């Protein structure tokens, strides 16, 4: 992948997406087989499409605020960015059809529509954070389709949890260029604490301590630390630099959160393997910003 396109789609950040599908699939009781892998690949395609569409839609404002990005810098033509968005969306829908059939398409199509609506219209509106939250929630439910209709109901908790986290990150991201009031990181930090606390709770009250429970608690704590510390710093001094650091941490913190939700569903080994992906993701993100 040429460097400019690599930056356009925020390639390393897409590695934070398969965990949505994994969390949804394990919550739904689906076996981790080729269907889940195919849905994870579809999710990555839709994520890359959304990133390309984001830069296409923001090309005018980015010329003033983020002129280093591929489109305003002239390294990628606007038409190319749009073509990547269209192609990525088509690939994502196609992979969904091949992997999960009609049930999965019933989630993937609204997911793709939400991504396009957010990038083209809703991003700057009061509905922006809610739209992004809906997209992440649907991404979790995409994985849950592998467990059938009955299993999908069990994935509502991880879907809502990921949606709440995403809403907080999206709200923070509005202060990346000019900073924000201290009330913003304080509010999102409150959401983070609630997300961590509820994710650490056992799926069944009174369940004896098992490896999955230990992993669930530890990963929820890691999530709280990873995202909470930069938000606390931003609450003290809500400059653009600190807000950007919080947003980047929030994107990366999706991995331990997804892993905690996976462990909560009784799958500690997949959860730990997912969590192990975070250090490489962070290293790759030093080369290409996830925001």
N, C-alpha and C positions, 0 to 999 in steps of 0.2 A: 504494500500500500504506500503510495507516494506520501512524503512527509506532510504536505499541505492537506491532503484528504484525511490523513491520520489525525491531524489537529481538528479538521472540520467536524468529524463525527465523535471527537473526544474518545478515541478508541479504547484507552485503558479503563475509562469510567464505565464502559459497557460490561466490564467484569463484575460490577455490582448488581447486575440485573438477573443472572441465572438463579441467585439465591431466592428471589421472589418465587420463581417457579418451584424450586426445591421446597421452600416452606409451605407453599400451597399444596403440593403433591403429598408431602409427608403428613400434613394435617388431615388430608382427605383419605389417608390410608392407601395411597396408590403405590404399587411397586416401582422402584427406581429402575426403569428399563428404558428401551429406545424411545418410547412415546414421550417420556419426560425430557429426555435429551433433545428431541426434536422441538418440543415446545420451548425449551430454554434457548435454543438457537433462533427460533422465531422471535422470541422476546428481545434478543440482542439486535436482530435486524430492525425491529421496530424502534428500539432505542437509538440506534445509529441514524435511522431515518428522521427521528425527532430532533436530534442534534443538528443535522444538516438543514432541516427545515427552519430551526431556530435561527441559524445564521443567515439563511435566505430572508426570512421575515424581518430580521433586525439589521439588515445591511446598511440602511440609512443612518440609524442612530448609532450603530457601531463605528461608522466612519468618524464620529466625534468622540465617542466614549471608549471604544476598544479597537482602535485602528490597526492593532497587531493581528487581529483575527484574519483567517484566510481570505474571506470574501472582500472586506474593505481594503485589505492590503494588496489586492489584485492577484494573489497567488492561486485563487480559485474563482472562476467566473460564477456570477449569480445563477446563471442557467444550469451550470454544472451542479451547484448545491441543490437546486430544485430537482434535478434529475436523480441525484443520489437519494433525496427524500422520497421521491416517487418509487424508485427502484427498491429501496429498502423496505418501504411499506408493502409493495407487491411481494417481495421475497418473504417477509414476515407472515403475510396472510397465506401465501402458498405453502410454506413450511408448516403452518398451523393446520391447514387442510390435510396435508399428507400425514401429519403426526397424530392429530386428535380428531379429525373429522368434523362433523356438523356441531357437536357439542362444544368443541374448542373454538370453532369459528364464531359461535354465538357470543363468545367473550372477546376474541381477538379483534373482530370488526368494530365493536364499540370502543375498544382500547385504542385502535388506530385512529378512529374518529375523534376521540378525546385529545390525542396528541396533536392532531392537525388543528383542532379548534383552539387549543391552548396557544400553539405557536402563532397562528394566523390572526387570532382575535382576542382571546381571553387573558393573555399573559399580563397585560398592564391594567386589567380591570380588577375590581374587588373580588371577582370569582377566580382569579388566577391560582391562588394556593389550593382552592378546593378542586379545581380542574386537575392540577398535578397530583393531588392526593387521590383523586378518583382513578387516574391512570395507573398509579402504583398498586392501588387496591385491586384493580382489574388484572394487573400483571400476576398478582398472587393467585387470583381466582383462575387465571389461565392454567397454571400448574395444577390447580385443584380439579380441573375437568378430567384429569387422568384417573381420578378416583370415582368417577360416576356422579350422578345427581345426588345420591345420598351422601357421599363423601364431601361434596362441595359445601354443604352446610357447616361442616366442621372447620372449614378454612376461613370462615367469616372473621374469627378473632385475629389471625395473622394478617388478613387483608385490611382490617380496620387499623391494626397496629402500624403496619407499614404506611397506611394512608395518613395517619396522624403525624408520624415522623416526617413524611414528605411535605406535609403542609407547613410544618415548622421550618424546614430547610428552605422551602420556596419563599416563605415570608421573610426570612433572613436575607435571602438573595437580593431582595429589592434595595438593600443598603450597600451592595458591593461596590458601587461606584462613588457614591457621595456620603456614605455612612448612614447612621440611623440614630433615633433616640434610644436612650438606655432602656426604655420600656419594651422595645422589641426583643432584644436578647433575653431580658428577664422573663417575658411571656413564653418565648420558645424554650427556655431552660425549664420552665414549669412543665411544659408538655413533655420534654425529654425525661424528666423525673417520673412523671406519671407513666410514660411508656415503659421505662425500665422497671418500675415497680410492678406493673401488671404483667409484664413478660416474665418476671422472675417467679410469679406465683405458680404453684403446681397445678397441673391440669385437673387433678382430682384431689380434693381435700383429704388429708390423712394418709396419702400415699407414702410409703416408706422410702427412705433415701436410696437412690439407685444412680448408676453412672449418668443416665440421662438427666436426672434432677440436678446432680452436681454440675454437669456441663451447662445446663440451662441457667442456673444461678450465676455461675462464673461468667458466662458470655453476656448475660444481661448487665452484669456489673462492668464488664469491659466496654460495652456499648455506652453506658452512662458516663464512664470516665472519658472515653474517646471523644464524645460529642459535648459533654458537659463542661470540661475544662476550658476549651476555647470560647464557649458561650459566656462563661463566667468572666473571662477576661474582657470580652466585648461589652458585657454589662457595665464593667468599671469604666471602660473607655471605648465607646462604640464608633470607632473610626472605620473608614472603608477597609483598611488593611485587616483589622481584627474581624470585621464582619466577613470578609472574603475567606479568612482562615477558618472561621466557624462554618461557613458553607462547605468548604472543601472537606472539613472534618465530618460534617453531616453526611456528605455523599459517601465517604469511606465507612462511616459508622453503620451504614446500612448492612454491611457484611456481618459484623458480630450480632446485629439485631436479627437478621435473617437466620443466622446460625442458632441463636438462642431460641427462636421460634421453632426451628427444626428439632432441636433437642427437646423442647417442650412436647413435641408430638411423639417422642419416644425413639428418636433416631440420633443417638449421640455421635456415632462414627461419621455419618454424612455431615453432621453439624460441625465437628472438629475439622474435617477436611475442608469445609467451606471457610471456616475461620482462618485456616492456614493460608488461604489465598490473599488475605489482606496485606501482609508485608510486600509481596510482589506487586500488588496493585498500587500501593503507595509509592514504591520505587518507580514504577512506570509513570505515575502521575507527576513525578518531578520533571519529567521530560515534556509532558503535555498536560496542561491544567484541566481538571475535570469540570471547571465552570466556564 
